[in-house]
């Protein structure tokens, strides 16, 4: 169950990344677009910095929520495995 949900969150996050990356390429050119492709954190921060100008506020909110949900899910999965390590 947690694995399937993790895949869904990852795919959603990847889609958001690609959409913001397209905006990055269109607005800033190839050099910064390639930097955004190599470093997803740059794309994420750039998207938040330019969200008003590009009209991607909802997209950035969804991407942020997907990242937070992935972190919470990862912690829940780790906690679920803890009893198995004690045996």
KOLMAR-149807 format. One line per 5 residues: their letters; for each residue x, y, z of C-alpha. Coordinates in steps of 0.001 Angstrom, whole numbers. Layout:
N
a) X/Y/Z  ...
REM end
This chain:
87
xxxxx) 0/0/0  2698/2495/979  4774/1508/-2034  1972/2161/-4491  1181/5517/-2927
xxxxx) 4851/6387/-3041  4945/5689/-6789  1868/7844/-7379  3403/10742/-5439  6678/10348/-7319
xxxxx) 4964/10409/-10711  2972/13496/-9710  6134/15225/-8547  7911/14301/-11783  5065/15766/-13842
xxxxx) 5221/19024/-11862  9003/19112/-12312  8686/18688/-16083  6040/21413/-16369  8138/23922/-14407
xxxxx) 11242/22870/-16335  9465/23669/-19608  8640/27138/-18254  12289/27526/-17206  13541/26677/-20689
xxxxx) 11038/29067/-22280  11823/31966/-19944  15548/31670/-19269  16967/29795/-22231  18907/26607/-22720
xxxxx) 21759/27178/-20254  19563/27692/-17202  17178/25036/-18491  19989/22491/-18533  20996/23613/-15032
xxxxx) 17391/23025/-13963  17449/19595/-15578  20620/18649/-13699  19565/20199/-10383  15886/19803/-9568
xxxxx) 16245/21981/-6475  17162/24915/-8734  13999/24312/-10771  11908/24155/-7610  13321/27386/-6155
xxxxx) 13168/29156/-9520  9529/28127/-9886  8630/29647/-6523  10564/32824/-7283  8753/33333/-10608
xxxxx) 5364/31818/-9792  3476/35124/-10061  5076/36139/-13348  4476/32742/-14966  1108/31983/-13382
xxxxx) 2215/28662/-11906  1261/29278/-8281  -1153/26330/-8117  1379/24063/-9824  4042/25036/-7289
xxxxx) 1617/24452/-4414  802/20978/-5748  4489/20188/-6217  5281/21328/-2676  2430/19253/-1236
xxxxx) 3602/16202/-3185  7126/16602/-1806  5848/16999/1769  3552/13980/1369  6483/11930/38
xxxxx) 8599/12854/3049  5800/11977/5480  5180/8695/3680  8895/7863/3807  8994/8484/7547
xxxxx) 5883/6359/8036  7454/3539/6037  10640/3750/8075  8746/3678/11351  6733/686/10136
xxxxx) 9955/-1244/9526  11495/-499/12940  9957/-3471/14794  11471/-5864/12238  14979/-4660/13064
xx) 14605/-5538/16747  14014/-9226/16115
REM end
